[in-house]
Amino acid sequence: VQLVESGGGLVQPGGSLRLSCAASGFTFSRYRMRWYRQAPGKERELVATISSVGGSTNYADSIKGRFTISRDNAKNTVYLQMNSLKPEDTAVYYCNARLSEDYWGQGTQVTVSS
């Protein structure tokens, strides 16, 4: 199993970023996928979840209405569109797949600062 995140970077408050997570090594379309984030000195936080076929999504209250999780099962990729970014969104963002155990990507840094 391999999960590779991309799309992070430095953005000003109010800006947008789209994160991608390319998955391989398992049947992607059968599994719910998740995005987590971890800010310095804080615990890893569940941000968003999407069902295996994308029909059901859930979001943390802190990002509801600003972030959108989606997936393309033909490309084995899950996305996180982040709009109206705030400094408190600064964190390393991780993609997660829960098979018989949890699998994680290497993370992608998102920094929101003027």
C-alpha positions as CSV (number, residue, x, y, z in Angstrom):
1,V,0.0,0.0,0.0
2,Q,1.3,3.4,-0.9
3,L,-0.3,6.8,-0.4
4,V,1.4,9.9,-1.9
5,E,0.1,13.3,-1.0
6,S,0.8,16.5,-3.0
7,G,-0.4,20.0,-3.4
8,G,0.6,21.7,-0.2
9,G,2.4,25.0,0.0
10,L,2.3,28.5,1.4
11,V,-0.9,30.5,0.9
12,Q,-2.2,33.8,2.2
13,P,-5.3,33.8,4.4
14,G,-8.4,33.6,2.3
15,G,-6.6,31.6,-0.4
16,S,-7.2,28.1,-1.7
17,L,-5.3,24.9,-2.2
18,R,-6.2,21.5,-3.6
19,L,-4.4,18.5,-2.1
20,S,-4.2,15.2,-3.9
21,C,-3.5,11.7,-2.6
22,A,-2.5,9.0,-5.1
23,A,-3.1,5.5,-3.8
24,S,-1.7,2.2,-5.0
25,G,-1.3,-1.4,-3.8
26,F,-4.9,-2.0,-2.9
27,T,-8.4,-1.9,-4.4
28,F,-9.0,1.8,-3.9
29,S,-12.6,1.8,-4.9
30,R,-13.6,-0.5,-2.0
31,Y,-12.4,1.7,0.8
32,R,-13.4,4.8,2.6
33,M,-10.7,7.4,2.6
34,R,-9.8,10.1,5.1
35,W,-7.8,13.3,5.4
36,Y,-6.1,14.1,8.7
37,R,-4.0,17.0,9.7
38,Q,-1.5,17.7,12.5
39,A,-0.4,21.1,13.6
40,P,2.8,21.6,15.6
41,G,2.3,20.6,19.2
42,K,-1.1,19.2,18.6
43,E,-2.6,15.7,18.1
44,R,-3.5,14.4,14.6
45,E,-7.1,15.5,13.8
46,L,-9.6,13.9,11.4
47,V,-10.6,16.5,8.8
48,A,-12.7,14.8,6.3
49,T,-14.0,11.3,5.2
50,I,-15.4,10.0,2.0
51,S,-17.2,6.8,1.3
52,S,-15.8,4.2,-1.1
53,V,-17.9,5.5,-4.1
54,G,-18.0,9.1,-2.9
55,G,-21.6,9.3,-2.1
56,S,-21.1,10.1,1.5
57,T,-18.8,12.7,3.1
58,N,-18.2,13.9,6.7
59,Y,-16.3,16.9,7.9
60,A,-14.8,18.3,11.1
61,D,-16.7,21.3,12.4
62,S,-13.6,23.4,12.1
63,I,-13.5,23.1,8.3
64,K,-17.1,22.5,7.4
65,G,-18.3,24.7,4.5
66,R,-14.7,25.6,3.5
67,F,-13.2,22.2,2.6
68,T,-14.5,19.6,0.2
69,I,-13.3,16.0,-0.1
70,S,-13.8,14.1,-3.3
71,R,-12.3,11.1,-5.1
72,D,-11.8,9.8,-8.6
73,N,-11.8,6.0,-8.4
74,A,-10.6,5.7,-12.0
75,K,-7.4,7.6,-11.0
76,N,-7.1,6.0,-7.5
77,T,-6.9,9.5,-6.1
78,V,-8.6,11.4,-3.3
79,Y,-8.7,15.2,-3.1
80,L,-9.1,17.9,-0.5
81,Q,-10.2,21.3,-1.9
82,M,-9.5,23.9,0.7
83,N,-11.0,27.4,0.4
84,S,-11.1,30.4,2.6
85,L,-7.9,29.2,4.4
86,K,-7.1,30.5,7.8
87,P,-3.8,30.6,9.7
88,E,-5.2,27.9,12.0
89,D,-5.4,25.5,9.1
90,T,-1.6,25.4,9.0
91,A,-0.6,21.8,9.5
92,V,0.8,18.7,7.8
93,Y,-2.0,17.0,6.0
94,Y,-2.1,13.3,5.7
95,C,-4.1,10.9,3.6
96,N,-5.3,7.7,5.3
97,A,-6.6,4.3,4.2
98,R,-7.9,1.9,6.8
99,L,-7.6,-1.7,5.5
100,S,-6.6,-4.4,8.0
101,E,-4.5,-1.6,9.5
102,D,-4.1,2.1,9.0
103,Y,-1.9,3.3,6.2
104,W,-0.6,6.8,5.9
105,G,1.1,8.9,3.3
106,Q,4.2,11.0,4.1
107,G,2.1,14.2,4.5
108,T,2.1,17.5,2.7
109,Q,2.7,20.8,4.5
110,V,0.1,23.5,4.3
111,T,1.1,26.9,5.7
112,V,-1.4,29.8,5.8
113,S,0.3,33.1,6.5
114,S,0.5,36.6,5.2
